[in-house]
Amino acid sequence: MKTLIDLHCHTMASGHAYSTMEEMITKAKQKDIKVLGISDHAPSMPGASHIYYFFNLSVIPRNIDGVTILKGVETNILDYEGNIDMPSEALQKLDYAIASLHPPCIDPGTVQENTNALINAMKNPYVKIIGHPDDSRYPIDAEALVKASKLYNVALEINNSSLKPTSFREGAHENIKSVLILCKKYNTKVIFGSDAHFSYDVGDFSCCIDVIEEIDFPKELIINYSKEAINHLINEDIL
């Protein structure tokens, strides 16, 4: 099956990524990725762009060289109540938001606190994806998270960057395996994300594929392979 979409990609606007938006789009076209989501880090991340950057994404066309461009953000969860660092008036101008726990923006809490933060973030209607729920620094109740994912139609991400041998996210492989086993049990869909910070990583899901093959995870539960699942997640006929 062919992956159609990559929604977790960062440009130089994130402050610690190394390619322009045009370079990311060019590489997506070369790899035959049909839908590219630009999800730069929200303002609370050190080095990230000002909020005006996200308001001005309206200047980017929907289609460039045959690649559908979605405008998103990787927003930072700021507290255990699930509040994020993007106002509704900015989010409503975007196609989606990824909500993530990042050490510069929130200290790791208890299992209950971390889980509450993620589930409460899911209740925000603009949040479509929970980013990299795989880091041992933020232990979670995986079963509660998987059930909430299905309830709120918010996808849990299988993050390719987390699964690389060079990743700084501790325990990611075993942690995401536990999540996937529960997703398989509850028939809950997931989404691959490259978390590309350099154009050559756009659409690279090699580590994601390794882990799903390890546990024989059903491909029909992977959003990247399905036009219908993509449209349902974004709540718009993208493909």
N, C-alpha and C positions, 0 to 999 in steps of 0.2 A: 504494500500500500504506500501511496505517496503522501508525504506531509505537505499540506497546502498553506500553512500559516505559521508565522513566528511573531508573537505579540510582546516578547520581552527583549527589547533591543535599546541600547544606549548610544547616543552620539556624544560629541565633544561638549554639548550643552550640559551633560551630567557632571562635568568637572574632573572626572577621573576615567573617562573613556577617550578613545584615540582616533575616531573616524567621524567624518562629516555625515550629515543626513544623505547627501547625494551619493557618497561612497557606500553607505549601507544599502541604499536602493539599488545601486548598480550591482552589488554582490547578490542581493536577493533575486534580481532578474537572472543573473548568471546561473543561480542554483534552482531556478524555476519555482521559487516561492511565490505563490499567487497573492498572498496578503501579508504585508509587512506592517507591524505595529511599532511605532516609535514611542518608547515609554521612559523618557528621561526622568532622572531623580527629581523629586519635589524639593521645594526650597529649604527644608530643615536639614537636608544632607549637606555637610560641609562641602563647599565648592560648587553646589548646584546653582541652576539659573534662578533669577528672580521670577516671581509669579507672572510678570508681564510676558515672559517667554511662552507660557502655556496659553494665555489669552490670545496671543498673536499666531498660534498654529493654524488659524483659519486661512492664512495666506498659502498654505501647502495644498496643492491640488489633491483630489481624491484618487486620481489615477496618474501614474507617471511611468512611461515606457512599459505599459502593460502590467504594472504592479499596483494593486490596490493598497493605498496608504491609509492606515488607521492612526489617529492621533490619540495618544494615551499619556499616562504618567505612572511612574512607580512612586506611590505616595507612602509616606512614613507613618506608621502607627505610633502615636505619641504617649499613650497611657493605657492602662489595663481596662479602661472603658471602651477602647477601640476608636478613640478620636484620631483623626488624621490631619495632615498639614496642608490640605487643599480645600478651599472654600467651595460651597456648592455652585456659586456663580462661575467659577472657573471649570469645575468638573462638568457642568452641563454643556460646555462648549467642546468637550472631548468625547471620544467614542467609548472609552473605558478607563478604568483605573485598576492597577495592581496594588494591593495593600501588603506591606511587608514589615517585619520586625528587623531593625538595624541597630547595632550597638551605639552608633553616634547619637541616636535619637530616642532610645528607650533602654533602660537597664533591664537585663534579664530578670524575670520574676519567678514565682513558683509555677508549677504545672497548671494550677487553676488560674493564676493571673495571666499567664501567657495564652492559655486557651480562651479565656474570656476576652482578651484583647483581640484575638483573631476572629472569634465568632461575632463579637459586637461590630467589628469592622465590616463583616459580611452583610450586616443589616443596612449599611449605606447603599442606596440604590445604584450608585455610580461604580461601586467596586464589583468587578467581574472576576477577579483572580486573586487568590492568596499566594504571594510569592514565596518561594523556597521554604515550605514548612518542614524543614529537614535538619535544622541546626541544633545540635545538642546543647548549645549555650541557651537555647530557649525551649526547654522540654515542654511537651504538650500532651494532652489527652487526645490521642489520635482518633479514637472511636467517636468521641464527641465532635471533633472537627469534621470528620467524614460525614456524619449524619447532618451537621449544619450545612455542609457544602451542598448536599442534595436538596435540603429544605429551601435554601436561599438562592439556588441556581448560581453559585459562585464556584468556579473551578479551582481545584487544588493543583498547584504547579509541580511538575517534575522538572527540576532545574538542572540543565546540562552542566552549567558551570559548577554547581555544588558537587557534582559527581566526578569531576575531574580529579586525578591524583594530586594536582597542585592546589586544590580548593582549601580555603581557610575555614570552611564550615565543617565543624567536627561531627563525625558520625553520620554524615549525610546519607551514605549508601544504605546502611541498616535502618536508619530512621525512615527513609522514604519507602523502603521495602515494606515496613510495617504499615505505612499509610496505604500503599497499593494493595496489600492483602485485604485490608478492610474495605477499600473501594471495590474490590472484586466481590467481596461478601455482600455488600449493600448495593451493588450495581450502580456505583457512583462514577461519573465521568471525571477525567483528569485532563490536563493540558501540558504539553511539552513547552518549555521556554528555553531558548538558548542562553539568555542573559548575556548577550553579546555586548562586549565593550570595545570590540574591534571588528571591522567589517568582515574579516575572513571567518568569524564565528557565527555570522548570521545563518540561521537554518541548520546549525550543527546540533543534532540530537543523538549523536552516536552513543553517548553514555546513558542517555534516557532509554534508548532501545536495548542496550545491554541489560539494564535492570529489569525492564518489563519482560524480556525473553527469559531471564533467570527464574521468574515466578510464573511464566506463561500467562501474563496479563492479557485480557481480551482487547484486541485492537478496536473493537466497536465502542469501547469506553474511552477512547482517546480522541479528543475533540479535533486535533490537528488533521485527522484523516477524513473528516466528514463535513461537507458543505452545510448540511442541515444543523449539525451540532454547533458549528461556528455561528451561523445565523441566529440560533436560539440563544447562545451565550451573549452575543452583542445586542440581541433584540432588534436586528435589522437585517435585511437581505443584502449581505455583503457579497456573497457568491451565488 
